[in-house]
Amino acid sequence: MLFYEPLYLFLFAPAVYGLYLLVGGDRGARLAILLAASLFFYAWSEPLFVFVVLGSAFADVFIARRIAALPPEHKSRKLWLALGVSANLGLLVYFKYAGFLVANLDVVLRALTMPGLAFSSVALPIGVSFIVFEKITFLVDVHRGVTKPAQSLSLYAFYVFFFPKLLAGPIVKYHDIAEQLARFRHATSEDFTEGFARFMLGVGKKLLIADTLAGGADLVFSQDASRIGFFDAWAGVLFFTFQIYFDFSGYSDMAIGLARMFGFRLQENFDMPYVAASVSEFWRRWHMSLTSWIRDYLYIPLGGNRRGETRTQVNLWLCFLASGLWHGAAWTYVAWGAYNGLFLVLDRLFLLDWLKRRPVFLANLLTFVVVTIGWTVFRASSLEQAGAFYLAMARPLAGGAEPVAIPAYHFVVLALAAAICLSQRLYLSFGDRLSASLLAQRHAFALNAFLALLFVCAVGKGLADPFKPFIYFRF
């Protein structure tokens, strides 16, 4: 079930919000309605896996209580934590990586003239990576004493299944939402107005911009890569560069807006990432909930920056190698993670100081080019296709066998997406002067009216065009 399809907009959402308003100030009833709605929402797409997650959630609560009941210095605490984390990672490995691991092991065995392996493919449940990361967060935080175990299975299940953020984040840490669960209040009219405005913005970004750009990117990347020319290669990569931003940030806007309508505040996930003047800054602005998760639950346990410069650089590279693998079970994602990790290391060595001495717009442009080159291998279906695209992108005088027939409206939307990101850079540079006029209260009605118009156009386009899932549903 998608947030912008008729079933959600005209049946599910009104029914859930109507029941939510009907029960008034009864905290328990409101939570029960939202939990039941969230379970139904996920079960609609994953009718079998929902029971697997419920079973593992029960195990999480049991293990967390065992951890909390033991003294801090007791060795069994780490054993219980290891059991809980391993069980959750086991789910992720089986559903997401088993086929990849077996396929690569099969290649090695056959190269050694040994019998190969066979493995029946396993359907990847939607949102499994986000669910597993949040469940691991809960167990680690209980072990660290950051939060107490969930008071009940229903409260913990609500944290895991809350439908606005369930399928593609933001990744929520239990201690960030536990307080909101404890003092859960009825949403105000301001919550509804601002939340729905944010939701409409996300729908517009997804359907009007991201999905249109997706058509251009799909058209280019579906060609024989060895016959792609310089212009088409760069066009396809730029289509995808802006598509993934407006697609994923659009989902985050929808999730944050829907949660706000019910009185919850979720963490921001994007902060104008294409205004970044270094790769390090880019990762402070892109998918911020994942970046903070990697920092708190992987980078710091590995030693962070506490064990010397060389170990710090290795830790950074390993973390982003893992980030790449988290995105998908393919060597293209591993290469993308290694690529970003390399530039983070280069930032620490010399690149960041060098960029700081350049004009900010030049540093921004260079960073954008580095990020765009990285998106090439992320989008490619194989390392071979990525290599062919890189070859074409590096040869401006080499034309393809025949130019790809890309409809002109794709370039119009590409120019619009680029203009929006350029305006973010201008806002960052001159925001103090612009904010007073652009964000004044008297313009709020006009802004909401404009968002409503975009929303209507976006829903109409969504009904007319073929279905295009969110990119991050694959992860």
URTALIN-V913394 format. One record per residue. N is the residue number from 1. SS is DSSP state (2 for helix, 1 for strand, 0 for the rest). Layout:
N_SS / N_SS
This chain:
1_0 / 2_0 / 3_0 / 4_0 / 5_0 / 6_2 / 7_2 / 8_2 / 9_2 / 10_2 / 11_2 / 12_2 / 13_2 / 14_2 / 15_2 / 16_2 / 17_2 / 18_2 / 19_2 / 20_2 / 21_2 / 22_2 / 23_0 / 24_0 / 25_0 / 26_0 / 27_2 / 28_2 / 29_2 / 30_2 / 31_2 / 32_2 / 33_2 / 34_2 / 35_2 / 36_2 / 37_2 / 38_2 / 39_2 / 40_2 / 41_2 / 42_2 / 43_2 / 44_2 / 45_2 / 46_0 / 47_0 / 48_0 / 49_2 / 50_2 / 51_2 / 52_2 / 53_2 / 54_2 / 55_2 / 56_2 / 57_2 / 58_2 / 59_2 / 60_2 / 61_2 / 62_2 / 63_2 / 64_2 / 65_2 / 66_2 / 67_2 / 68_2 / 69_2 / 70_0 / 71_0 / 72_0 / 73_0 / 74_0 / 75_2 / 76_2 / 77_2 / 78_2 / 79_2 / 80_2 / 81_2 / 82_2 / 83_2 / 84_2 / 85_2 / 86_2 / 87_2 / 88_2 / 89_2 / 90_2 / 91_2 / 92_2 / 93_2 / 94_2 / 95_2 / 96_2 / 97_2 / 98_2 / 99_2 / 100_2 / 101_2 / 102_2 / 103_2 / 104_2 / 105_2 / 106_2 / 107_2 / 108_2 / 109_2 / 110_2 / 111_2 / 112_0 / 113_0 / 114_0 / 115_0 / 116_0 / 117_0 / 118_0 / 119_0 / 120_0 / 121_0 / 122_0 / 123_0 / 124_0 / 125_0 / 126_0 / 127_0 / 128_2 / 129_2 / 130_2 / 131_2 / 132_2 / 133_2 / 134_2 / 135_2 / 136_2 / 137_2 / 138_2 / 139_2 / 140_2 / 141_2 / 142_2 / 143_2 / 144_2 / 145_0 / 146_0 / 147_0 / 148_0 / 149_0 / 150_0 / 151_0 / 152_0 / 153_2 / 154_2 / 155_2 / 156_2 / 157_2 / 158_2 / 159_2 / 160_2 / 161_2 / 162_0 / 163_2 / 164_2 / 165_2 / 166_0 / 167_0 / 168_0 / 169_0 / 170_0 / 171_0 / 172_0 / 173_0 / 174_2 / 175_2 / 176_2 / 177_2 / 178_2 / 179_2 / 180_2 / 181_2 / 182_2 / 183_0 / 184_0 / 185_0 / 186_0 / 187_0 / 188_0 / 189_2 / 190_2 / 191_2 / 192_2 / 193_2 / 194_2 / 195_2 / 196_2 / 197_2 / 198_2 / 199_2 / 200_2 / 201_2 / 202_2 / 203_2 / 204_2 / 205_2 / 206_2 / 207_2 / 208_2 / 209_2 / 210_2 / 211_2 / 212_2 / 213_2 / 214_2 / 215_2 / 216_2 / 217_2 / 218_2 / 219_2 / 220_2 / 221_2 / 222_0 / 223_0 / 224_0 / 225_2 / 226_2 / 227_2 / 228_0 / 229_0 / 230_2 / 231_2 / 232_2 / 233_2 / 234_2 / 235_2 / 236_2 / 237_2 / 238_2 / 239_2 / 240_2 / 241_2 / 242_2 / 243_2 / 244_2 / 245_2 / 246_2 / 247_2 / 248_2 / 249_2 / 250_2 / 251_2 / 252_2 / 253_2 / 254_2 / 255_2 / 256_2 / 257_2 / 258_2 / 259_2 / 260_2 / 261_2 / 262_0 / 263_0 / 264_0 / 265_0 / 266_0 / 267_0 / 268_0 / 269_0 / 270_0 / 271_0 / 272_0 / 273_2 / 274_2 / 275_2 / 276_0 / 277_0 / 278_0 / 279_2 / 280_2 / 281_2 / 282_2 / 283_2 / 284_2 / 285_2 / 286_0 / 287_0 / 288_2 / 289_2 / 290_2 / 291_2 / 292_2 / 293_2 / 294_2 / 295_2 / 296_2 / 297_2 / 298_2 / 299_2 / 300_0 / 301_0 / 302_0 / 303_0 / 304_0 / 305_0 / 306_0 / 307_0 / 308_0 / 309_2 / 310_2 / 311_2 / 312_2 / 313_2 / 314_2 / 315_2 / 316_2 / 317_2 / 318_2 / 319_2 / 320_2 / 321_2 / 322_2 / 323_2 / 324_2 / 325_2 / 326_2 / 327_2 / 328_0 / 329_0 / 330_0 / 331_2 / 332_2 / 333_2 / 334_2 / 335_2 / 336_2 / 337_2 / 338_2 / 339_2 / 340_2 / 341_2 / 342_2 / 343_2 / 344_2 / 345_2 / 346_2 / 347_2 / 348_2 / 349_2 / 350_2 / 351_2 / 352_2 / 353_2 / 354_2 / 355_2 / 356_2 / 357_0 / 358_0 / 359_0 / 360_2 / 361_2 / 362_2 / 363_2 / 364_2 / 365_2 / 366_2 / 367_2 / 368_2 / 369_2 / 370_2 / 371_2 / 372_2 / 373_2 / 374_2 / 375_2 / 376_2 / 377_2 / 378_2 / 379_2 / 380_0 / 381_0 / 382_0 / 383_2 / 384_2 / 385_2 / 386_2 / 387_2 / 388_2 / 389_2 / 390_2 / 391_2 / 392_2 / 393_2 / 394_0 / 395_0 / 396_0 / 397_0 / 398_0 / 399_0 / 400_0 / 401_0 / 402_0 / 403_0 / 404_0 / 405_0 / 406_0 / 407_0 / 408_2 / 409_2 / 410_2 / 411_2 / 412_2 / 413_2 / 414_2 / 415_2 / 416_2 / 417_2 / 418_2 / 419_2 / 420_2 / 421_2 / 422_2 / 423_2 / 424_2 / 425_2 / 426_2 / 427_2 / 428_2 / 429_2 / 430_2 / 431_2 / 432_2 / 433_2 / 434_2 / 435_2 / 436_2 / 437_2 / 438_2 / 439_0 / 440_0 / 441_2 / 442_2 / 443_2 / 444_2 / 445_2 / 446_2 / 447_2 / 448_2 / 449_2 / 450_2 / 451_2 / 452_2 / 453_2 / 454_2 / 455_2 / 456_2 / 457_2 / 458_2 / 459_2 / 460_2 / 461_2 / 462_2 / 463_2 / 464_2 / 465_0 / 466_0 / 467_0 / 468_0 / 469_0 / 470_0 / 471_2 / 472_2 / 473_2 / 474_2 / 475_0
